[in-house]
Amino acid sequence: MSLLRQPILLLARSAKVKQLVSTMPVSSGIVTSYVPGESTADAVRATEGLVADGLRATLDYLGEDTTDLAHADATVAAYKDLLAQLAAKGLASKAEVSVKLSAIGQALPDQGHKIALENAREICRAARNAGTTVTLDMEDHTTTDSTLSILRELRKDFPETGAVLQAMLHRTEADCRALAFEGSRVRLCKGAYHEPETVAFQDKLDIDRAYVRCLKVLLAGQGYPMIATHDPRMIHIASSLASRYGRRAGTYEFQMLYGIRPEEQKRLAIAGETMRVYVPYGTEWYGYLMRRLAEKPQNLTFFARSLISKK
Ligand SMILES: Cc1cc2nc3c(=O)[nH]c(=O)nc-3n(C[C@H](O)[C@H](O)[C@H](O)COP(=O)(O)OP(=O)(O)OC[C@H]3O[C@@H](n4cnc5c(N)ncnc54)[C@H](O)[C@@H]3O)c2cc1C
C-alpha cells in the first residue's frame, strides 16, 4: 500500500477539505481526467466515444452515503433516465450500469436494506427493459453482507445482475468460490476502501497474491469474470490463466476506470479482448476523486496546484 493512501483517505473525510474541493468547477483538469461530466448527456457522449473505439462501458451515477429518501429516489430516477437514453441511442448492448447501494438508501436507518433492495429492483427492471444489465458496486466491508444478500434477492428475478468482490478482504476467496457458478457475473477488483487489518490485507504484495488466488477461482469456475485492474502484472497473469483454463475471449472481460491507461484499454480491445470502461458521472464526484487520488499520490502536486490557482 502506498504510504500516502491511508492519510489521504482519512483527510478526505474532513468536512473542510470536502467543502474546498467540492467547490472546484468540474472542468478543473484533475476532475475531468477521471469524470467526463455531471449530466446524463455527458455520460452518454463519453459512452459514444468509447464504443467508437471498440470499448464497452459501465456507467456509475455518482453519489454515496445517501441520507434521505428523496435523494435515493432522485438517484433511481437518474439511472432510469440514463438507461432510457442509452436504449434510444442504440448503446444498450455495449453499455450497462454500476450502482452503489449506499446511493439508493442502504445506509438509511432501520429500513435501509429493504429500501436499497426495492430501489435496486427498479433499476434492474429499467435495465432489463433497455436491454442491458446492472452490476452492484462493492463499498466498505461493513456493507459486504448486506450487498451480497441484496444480490441474491435480485438474482431471483434478474440473474444477469453482477457483483463486485474486493481481493483485499480476507473473506473474498471464499466469496469467489460461492459466486463462481454459471451465469454469475463477478467483477474482481483489489478494493478501494481504507479497511482495518482485522478484515483486510494491508500489504500491496499480499493484496496482489490474494487477487491472483481469486482470479484462479473465478477463471477456473463457470461464471463470467470481470477482471477490473490497471495493473500490468495482474492483466498478464489473468491472460495466462484464461488460456490455462481454456477460456475463449468473450467468456470473461477486462475492466478499467475512465481516464486510466486509455491506450492499454484500446490495446486490449484490438487484441480481441472484451474491454469495459467504468464511467462515473454526476455532481457528487468528491468521494470517487479522493479514492483515485489516494491510489496515485503523484497526482497530488497537480491537484494542490489546481486548488491554489482557484483563489
Ligand atoms: C472497472 C472498475 C470497477 C471498480 N469497482 C470497484 C468497487 O466496486 N469497489 C471497490 O472497492 N473498488 C473498485 N474499483 C477500484 C479498485 O478496487 C482499485 O482501487 C483500483 O482499480 C486500483 O487498483 P489496481 O488494480 O488498478 O492496481 P494498483 O495496485 O492501484 O496499481 C497497480 C499498478 O497499476 C498501474 N496503475 C494503477 N493506477 C494507475 C493510473 N492511475 N495510471 C497509470 N497506471 C496505473 C500501475 O502500473 C500500478 O503500479 C474498481 C476498479 C475498476 C477498474
The ligand as an SDF file (V2000), in Angstrom:
LIG
                    3D

 53 58  0  0  0  0  0  0  0  0999 V2000
  -13.8810   -1.1660  -13.5080 C   0  0  0  0  0  0  0  0  0  0  0  0
  -13.5140   -0.9790  -12.0690 C   0  0  0  0  0  0  0  0  0  0  0  0
  -14.5110   -1.0280  -11.1150 C   0  0  0  0  0  0  0  0  0  0  0  0
  -14.1880   -0.9130   -9.7580 C   0  0  0  0  0  0  0  0  0  0  0  0
  -15.1790   -1.0640   -8.8120 N   0  0  0  0  0  0  0  0  0  0  0  0
  -14.8320   -1.0510   -7.5040 C   0  0  0  0  0  0  0  0  0  0  0  0
  -15.7850   -1.3490   -6.4770 C   0  0  0  0  0  0  0  0  0  0  0  0
  -16.9780   -1.6170   -6.7300 O   0  0  0  0  0  0  0  0  0  0  0  0
  -15.3630   -1.3240   -5.1870 N   0  0  0  0  0  0  0  0  0  0  0  0
  -14.0570   -1.0390   -4.8400 C   0  0  0  0  0  0  0  0  0  0  0  0
  -13.7170   -1.0690   -3.6570 O   0  0  0  0  0  0  0  0  0  0  0  0
  -13.1550   -0.7360   -5.7930 N   0  0  0  0  0  0  0  0  0  0  0  0
  -13.4990   -0.7430   -7.0970 C   0  0  0  0  0  0  0  0  0  0  0  0
  -12.5440   -0.4670   -8.0470 N   0  0  0  0  0  0  0  0  0  0  0  0
  -11.2360    0.1210   -7.6400 C   0  0  0  0  0  0  0  0  0  0  0  0
  -10.2170   -0.9600   -7.3290 C   0  0  0  0  0  0  0  0  0  0  0  0
  -10.5950   -1.6440   -6.1360 O   0  0  0  0  0  0  0  0  0  0  0  0
   -8.8270   -0.3530   -7.1080 C   0  0  0  0  0  0  0  0  0  0  0  0
   -8.9000    0.5480   -6.0540 O   0  0  0  0  0  0  0  0  0  0  0  0
   -8.2760    0.3450   -8.3310 C   0  0  0  0  0  0  0  0  0  0  0  0
   -8.6400   -0.2990   -9.5230 O   0  0  0  0  0  0  0  0  0  0  0  0
   -6.7470    0.4000   -8.2810 C   0  0  0  0  0  0  0  0  0  0  0  0
   -6.2150   -0.8920   -8.2500 O   0  0  0  0  0  0  0  0  0  0  0  0
   -5.4200   -1.5540   -9.4720 P   0  0  0  0  0  0  0  0  0  0  0  0
   -5.8640   -2.9890   -9.5670 O   0  0  0  0  0  0  0  0  0  0  0  0
   -5.6340   -0.7800  -10.6940 O   0  0  0  0  0  0  0  0  0  0  0  0
   -3.9160   -1.6040   -9.0390 O   0  0  0  0  0  0  0  0  0  0  0  0
   -2.9100   -0.6780   -8.0900 P   0  0  0  0  0  0  0  0  0  0  0  0
   -2.3770   -1.6610   -7.1070 O   0  0  0  0  0  0  0  0  0  0  0  0
   -3.6010    0.5500   -7.6480 O   0  0  0  0  0  0  0  0  0  0  0  0
   -1.8510   -0.3200   -9.1650 O   0  0  0  0  0  0  0  0  0  0  0  0
   -1.0160   -1.3240   -9.7230 C   0  0  0  0  0  0  0  0  0  0  0  0
   -0.3790   -0.8200  -10.9910 C   0  0  0  0  0  0  0  0  0  0  0  0
   -1.3930   -0.4860  -11.9670 O   0  0  0  0  0  0  0  0  0  0  0  0
   -0.9760    0.6370  -12.7280 C   0  0  0  0  0  0  0  0  0  0  0  0
   -1.8660    1.7780  -12.4320 N   0  0  0  0  0  0  0  0  0  0  0  0
   -2.7450    1.8770  -11.4110 C   0  0  0  0  0  0  0  0  0  0  0  0
   -3.3600    3.0780  -11.4360 N   0  0  0  0  0  0  0  0  0  0  0  0
   -2.8470    3.7570  -12.4810 C   0  0  0  0  0  0  0  0  0  0  0  0
   -3.0590    5.0400  -13.0170 C   0  0  0  0  0  0  0  0  0  0  0  0
   -3.9190    5.9070  -12.4540 N   0  0  0  0  0  0  0  0  0  0  0  0
   -2.3540    5.3940  -14.1210 N   0  0  0  0  0  0  0  0  0  0  0  0
   -1.4690    4.5460  -14.6880 C   0  0  0  0  0  0  0  0  0  0  0  0
   -1.2170    3.3060  -14.1990 N   0  0  0  0  0  0  0  0  0  0  0  0
   -1.8830    2.9170  -13.1190 C   0  0  0  0  0  0  0  0  0  0  0  0
    0.4280    0.9740  -12.2670 C   0  0  0  0  0  0  0  0  0  0  0  0
    1.3310    0.2360  -13.0540 O   0  0  0  0  0  0  0  0  0  0  0  0
    0.4210    0.4520  -10.8350 C   0  0  0  0  0  0  0  0  0  0  0  0
    1.7070    0.1700  -10.3390 O   0  0  0  0  0  0  0  0  0  0  0  0
  -12.8410   -0.6440   -9.3950 C   0  0  0  0  0  0  0  0  0  0  0  0
  -11.8530   -0.6010  -10.3600 C   0  0  0  0  0  0  0  0  0  0  0  0
  -12.1550   -0.7850  -11.6840 C   0  0  0  0  0  0  0  0  0  0  0  0
  -11.0510   -0.7670  -12.6840 C   0  0  0  0  0  0  0  0  0  0  0  0
  1  2  1  0
  2  3  1  0
  2 52  2  0
  3  4  2  0
  4  5  1  0
  4 50  1  0
  5  6  2  0
  6  7  1  0
  6 13  1  0
  7  8  2  0
  7  9  1  0
  9 10  1  0
 10 11  2  0
 10 12  1  0
 12 13  2  0
 13 14  1  0
 14 15  1  0
 14 50  1  0
 15 16  1  0
 16 17  1  0
 16 18  1  0
 18 19  1  0
 18 20  1  0
 20 21  1  0
 20 22  1  0
 22 23  1  0
 23 24  1  0
 24 25  2  0
 24 26  1  0
 24 27  1  0
 27 28  1  0
 28 29  2  0
 28 30  1  0
 28 31  1  0
 31 32  1  0
 32 33  1  0
 33 34  1  0
 33 48  1  0
 34 35  1  0
 35 36  1  0
 35 46  1  0
 36 37  1  0
 36 45  1  0
 37 38  2  0
 38 39  1  0
 39 40  1  0
 39 45  2  0
 40 41  1  0
 40 42  2  0
 42 43  1  0
 43 44  2  0
 44 45  1  0
 46 47  1  0
 46 48  1  0
 48 49  1  0
 50 51  2  0
 51 52  1  0
 52 53  1  0
M  END
$$$$
